Amino acid sequence: MQCPRCKNTDPSYFYKGSKGWYCRKCIVFQRAMLEEEEEAVSLADVKEGSGEYLLQYPLTEAQKSVAMECAEVMRHSDVLLHCVCGAGKTELVTASIAAMLKEGKKVGFAIPRRQVVLELRERLAQYFPHAHVIAVCGGHTGETDGDLIICTTHQLFRYTKAFDLLILDEPDAFPYRGSDVLHGIAETACRGHRIYLTATPDEEMKARVEEGSLHVLTLYARPHGKPLPVPKILRMPHVFGFVCLLKWLKEHAGKPRMVFVPTIKAARWMAWLLSLWMPCKCCTSRTSDKDQVMEEFRNEKDGVIACTSVLERGITVPDAQICVWDADSEIFDEAALVQMAGRAGRTMTAPEGDVLFLCRSYSSLAYACQKQLEEANAYAVSFV
Amino acid sequence: MRCLLCDAILERSGLYGTLFSDDPLCENCRKEWQRQDIHMRFEGVPLYGTYVYNDAFSKCLIQYKECMDEALAPVFLYGIAGQLHHRYHGYTVLLMPSSAAKIKERGFHHLEKMLEPMGLPILDPFEKTDDRSQKEKHADERESIVLRLKEGIVLPKKILLADDTITSGSTLRAALSLLDQRRHTIRIYTVSVNRSQLARKLPFPWDIAIINKSASAGKKEAVHGKFSFQVTE
C-alpha cells in the first residue's frame, strides 16, 4: 500500500476508518484515502503574453550560459542548480519559467520559508509584468490560482499534479529537509520535471547526481564578480569573544550588522546584552512581528539584529556584516554556516562584506565551511 | 506504537505507565491538555466538563473533525469513560446535531465515535433548520440557532446532552428549549469547556474578596467592607 499523496509506505501510519484505509502521516492536510487516486486539480489556463520578462539588470556571460543550459535540460530531466549564495538563482531560472509560460504550461515555485515567499513574489512580479503572480502561504490563501504560483512547500498539497515545472528553492532547509511528507507532496504536485536551487546540496541530492537521475549545473561566481566573503574564525572563551564582538560591531558602525546565535534563548540574551551598548533588535521564530522587525532593520541601514537561523536563507540586506556567535554549536551544520556567511556582500552596490565566526572550541564544521568558500572562490577565478 | 498526535514512539515511565497505561497519546501531548473537573450550571441544568478548551485540545479537535482523522476518537475520553459510565448510569446520550453533508463526507458521526466508550445508549434526535456551519455565520446569527426534533423519536426519561465543546452555548440552549424539563431529568456533559464559559461560573465565597480587590484596582474606587459588591450607576 502507498499513500497517493505523500508516497508513504510505512504500514504503521495506515488506519482503517469507516470509509476505508487512510494515511495518517499527512493527516494535517486533510484525509487522503488510499484507494482513491488523487485527482488533478483544475487550474485556469496561463494567460497569453505572461511569458514576457524583463530583468532589472542584464545577466553576466557565466549566468547566461547556465540559464540557457538550464532551460534546455529541464525539459527532459530534473536539474540541480548548485550556485553559491547570492549568485542570483532566481534570475537564472527566469528563462526557464518564461519558456514554460510561453507554451501555456503551469509553473510552481516552492520555498520552505514563509517570509521568503512574500519577498520573492514582489521580485518575480517585477520580472513578469504581464503575468498574474500570486503568493500562497499561511495567511495568504484567499487566492490560489494564477499564472505563476509561489508558495511554501506546505501549500503544495493544494496542487495535485498541477505543475509542468516545479522549482524548489532551498530544498535543504527546514522544514522541507528530512520531512518525508513534504517530499511526497512535492512529488505529487509535479507532473513534469523539477529544478532544485541550492548553495548547499545535501547527501541525498549528491547521491542522485552520482546515480545520474539529477543533472547538475554549477555557478561559482556572484554576478558582481567579487569573491565570496570568507569567514574569519576566532577561538576564545565567551567573555573574550563578547569583547571581540563589541569591537567588531564598533568597527562596522554605520552598516547593518547581523549576529547569528544558535538558540532562541541565546538570541534574547544577546539582544538584551547588546542593547546595553547600542539599540539592538531580536528576531527568532517566536517573534510575532518578524516581517515588521525585518522591515525596520532594512530601513534603518545601521542597525544591529540578534537572530537565530530563521534569517539564514533567502534574506538580502544590502551591505550586511555577519557575525556567528557560538559557531561551534551542534545546532549549526555546514550548510547553515555557508548560508549565514552568504548573507554578506550580496548586492551590486556592496559586493564585499565581513564575516566573523566566534567559537569556544575547535569546530571542524566552521573550518570546512571556510574551506568550501575558499574553494568556490578559487574555481570562480579559474573560470574567468 | 506511536503517539497519535506527535508521532513519537510511545515510552511509558513509572510503574503504572509501564504496566497498565495504554493511552494512545504520549505523556507530553497528554500533559498539554488541561484536565479539570468542571461543575457548573448552564441555564439551570447541571453541566459537567472534563477538559479546559486550550490550544492543544482545539488543535486535536480540529484534526479529528476537519481533517477527519478517525483514529483520534478514543483519545478524548481515555481514562474518563468508565467514570462517566457510572456517573450517568441509566441516562441516554443525546448527541448535538452536525450537518448531514459533513457526516457524509467524514463517513462517521464524530460525536458518536467520540462518546462510544462511555457504553451508554446513544440517540441522535436533533437536526438543524439551516445547514450551515457555525463559522459561516456572524456572531449575532450564531446566537439564534434553531433546532427541531426528528420525526418519530421517543425521548427517554433521563437525558444526557453531550457535546465536544461548549463555546457560546447557543446550540445547547436551542436543544434545551426543545425539551420539557418537568418531564425529563436532564444533565449536560461536554468534553471540554471554553474559558469564556468558565469565567461565567459562579465564584466560591472566598473568591469574592479577590474579585473585589481586582475590580477596585481597576476603577480606583474605595471599597467599603471586605465582601461588599460595588454599586454601579
Interface residues (C-beta under 8 A of the other chain):
Chain A: S12 Y15 G17 S18 K19 Y22 R24 I27 V28 F29 Q30 R31
Chain B: R2 L4 Q63 E66 C67 M68 D69 E70 A71 R106 G107 F108
